[in-house]
Amino acid sequence: MKPIIKILFNSVLWISSISISSLWGCVSVKIKNNDEQAKKFEQIQLIAPGTPFTPSKKDMGDQAWLSLKTGNIISYLSSCNGEDPDLKTLEAESVSVLESGVLESSENMEFNHRQALLSHIQGKVDGIEVFLDILSFKKNNCFFTIHYTGKKAHHIAEQVIFSKFLDDFKVP
């Protein structure tokens, strides 16, 4: 399984685990098709999301934060293995992670002085309606995906926190 798909899948499974049984599972995505560890970009500048988010130790990307209030997750993944995935391909793979995955909207934009793609995806995991908001871009021979994931009913609840996280996320 590719890294990005593994991370997204782990994040979505985490959310469905919380809602189904209060047991915390996880989902993760890998870009490489083999067991080689993805090289991470080490110079990211960010401000971690504040309360009610807390750092997560689960395998959901380079760093992840879990909302203790809603179970929503903010995370990011970087990969510097010389791969050059198309942003639309990453988007399509993200849709395929979910049962009945639907691309609600897709917006080309500039982010960190690079072309980026912001995707809003909805679907189900184990019958639970979930959302994935994903911003993907390439810079410094690496690609980055930033995720906001959770139950559909809690999508709007912490959208402002995710927007602030994006504003503060810098790749020099």
C-alpha positions as CSV (number, residue, x, y, z in Angstrom):
1,M,0.0,0.0,0.0
2,K,1.3,3.5,-0.9
3,P,2.4,5.7,2.1
4,I,-0.3,8.4,1.6
5,I,-3.0,5.8,1.3
6,K,-1.8,3.9,4.3
7,I,-1.8,7.1,6.4
8,L,-5.3,8.2,5.3
9,F,-6.6,4.7,5.8
10,N,-5.1,4.6,9.3
11,S,-6.6,8.0,10.2
12,V,-10.1,7.0,9.0
13,L,-9.9,3.6,10.8
14,W,-8.9,5.5,13.9
15,I,-12.0,7.6,13.7
16,S,-14.3,4.6,13.1
17,S,-12.8,2.8,16.0
18,I,-13.5,5.7,18.3
19,S,-17.1,5.9,17.2
20,I,-17.8,2.1,17.2
21,S,-16.1,0.9,20.4
22,S,-14.1,3.7,22.0
23,L,-11.1,1.6,21.2
24,W,-8.5,3.5,19.3
25,G,-7.4,1.9,16.1
26,C,-5.2,3.5,13.4
27,V,-4.8,3.9,9.7
28,S,-1.7,4.9,7.8
29,V,-0.7,5.4,4.2
30,K,2.6,4.7,2.5
31,I,3.8,6.0,-0.8
32,K,6.4,3.3,-1.4
33,N,5.2,-0.1,-2.6
34,N,7.9,-1.8,-0.7
35,D,9.0,-1.7,3.0
36,E,11.5,1.1,2.5
37,Q,11.0,3.9,5.0
38,A,10.0,7.2,3.4
39,K,12.5,10.0,3.9
40,K,10.8,12.8,5.8
41,F,11.4,16.5,5.3
42,E,12.9,17.7,8.6
43,Q,12.7,21.5,8.2
44,I,9.0,22.1,8.4
45,Q,7.9,25.1,10.5
46,L,4.5,24.8,12.1
47,I,2.5,25.7,15.2
48,A,0.8,22.6,16.6
49,P,-3.0,22.9,16.9
50,G,-4.1,24.0,20.3
51,T,-6.8,22.7,22.7
52,P,-8.6,20.3,22.3
53,F,-5.9,18.7,20.1
54,T,-3.2,16.7,21.6
55,P,-0.2,15.0,20.0
56,S,-0.9,11.4,18.8
57,K,1.7,8.6,18.9
58,K,-0.2,6.6,16.3
59,D,1.2,6.0,12.7
60,M,-0.7,8.8,11.0
61,G,2.1,10.6,9.2
62,D,5.1,12.7,10.2
63,Q,3.1,14.2,13.1
64,A,-0.5,14.0,14.1
65,W,-2.8,15.6,16.6
66,L,-6.1,14.1,17.9
67,S,-9.0,16.2,19.2
68,L,-10.1,15.0,22.6
69,K,-13.4,16.7,22.0
70,T,-14.5,15.3,18.6
71,G,-11.9,12.6,17.6
72,N,-11.0,14.7,14.6
73,I,-7.3,14.4,13.4
74,I,-4.9,16.9,11.9
75,S,-1.8,15.4,10.5
76,Y,0.8,15.8,7.7
77,L,3.0,13.5,5.7
78,S,6.2,14.4,3.8
79,S,8.1,12.2,1.4
80,C,11.5,13.0,-0.1
81,N,12.2,9.7,-1.9
82,G,12.5,11.2,-5.4
83,E,8.9,10.2,-6.3
84,D,6.9,12.8,-8.2
85,P,3.3,11.8,-7.8
86,D,0.7,13.8,-9.7
87,L,-1.5,15.8,-7.3
88,K,-4.7,14.5,-9.0
89,T,-3.4,10.9,-8.6
90,L,-3.0,11.5,-4.8
91,E,-6.5,12.9,-4.7
92,A,-7.9,9.9,-6.5
93,E,-6.1,7.5,-4.2
94,S,-7.5,9.4,-1.2
95,V,-11.1,9.0,-2.5
96,S,-10.5,5.2,-3.0
97,V,-9.6,4.8,0.7
98,L,-13.2,5.2,1.7
99,E,-16.3,3.1,1.1
100,S,-18.5,5.1,-1.3
101,G,-15.8,7.8,-1.4
102,V,-16.9,10.9,-3.2
103,L,-14.8,13.9,-4.1
104,E,-17.1,16.8,-2.9
105,S,-14.8,19.6,-4.2
106,S,-11.3,20.1,-5.5
107,E,-9.5,23.5,-5.7
108,N,-6.2,24.4,-7.3
109,M,-4.5,27.0,-5.2
110,E,-1.1,28.4,-4.2
111,F,0.4,27.2,-0.9
112,N,3.9,27.8,0.3
113,H,4.6,29.5,-3.0
114,R,3.8,26.3,-4.9
115,Q,0.9,24.9,-6.9
116,A,-1.3,22.9,-4.5
117,L,-4.6,20.9,-4.6
118,L,-7.2,21.2,-1.7
119,S,-9.6,18.2,-1.8
120,H,-12.7,17.7,0.2
121,I,-13.7,14.1,0.3
122,Q,-16.6,12.2,2.0
123,G,-17.4,8.6,2.4
124,K,-17.8,5.8,4.9
125,V,-15.7,3.5,7.1
126,D,-17.6,0.6,8.6
127,G,-20.8,2.4,7.8
128,I,-19.8,5.6,9.6
129,E,-19.8,8.8,7.6
130,V,-16.4,10.5,7.5
131,F,-14.7,13.4,5.8
132,L,-11.1,13.9,4.5
133,D,-9.8,17.4,3.8
134,I,-6.4,17.1,2.1
135,L,-4.0,19.7,0.9
136,S,-1.3,18.3,-1.4
137,F,1.8,20.1,-2.8
138,K,5.4,19.6,-3.9
139,K,8.4,21.6,-2.8
140,N,12.2,21.0,-2.5
141,N,12.0,17.7,-4.4
142,C,9.5,16.4,-1.8
143,F,5.8,16.1,-1.7
144,F,3.5,17.0,1.3
145,T,0.0,16.1,2.2
146,I,-1.8,17.8,5.1
147,H,-4.9,16.1,6.4
148,Y,-8.0,17.0,8.5
149,T,-10.1,13.9,9.1
150,G,-13.0,12.9,11.2
151,K,-16.7,12.0,11.5
152,K,-18.8,13.9,9.0
153,A,-21.0,15.3,11.9
154,H,-17.9,16.9,13.4
155,H,-16.4,18.4,10.2
156,I,-17.3,22.0,10.8
157,A,-16.5,21.9,14.6
158,E,-12.7,22.4,14.3
159,Q,-12.4,23.7,10.7
160,V,-11.1,27.0,12.0
161,I,-8.3,25.2,13.9
162,F,-7.3,23.4,10.7
163,S,-7.3,26.6,8.7
164,K,-5.0,28.2,11.3
165,F,-2.8,25.1,11.1
166,L,-2.5,25.6,7.3
167,D,-1.7,29.3,7.7
168,D,1.1,28.5,10.1
169,F,2.6,25.5,8.1
170,K,5.8,26.6,6.3
171,V,8.2,24.6,4.2
172,P,11.3,26.9,3.7
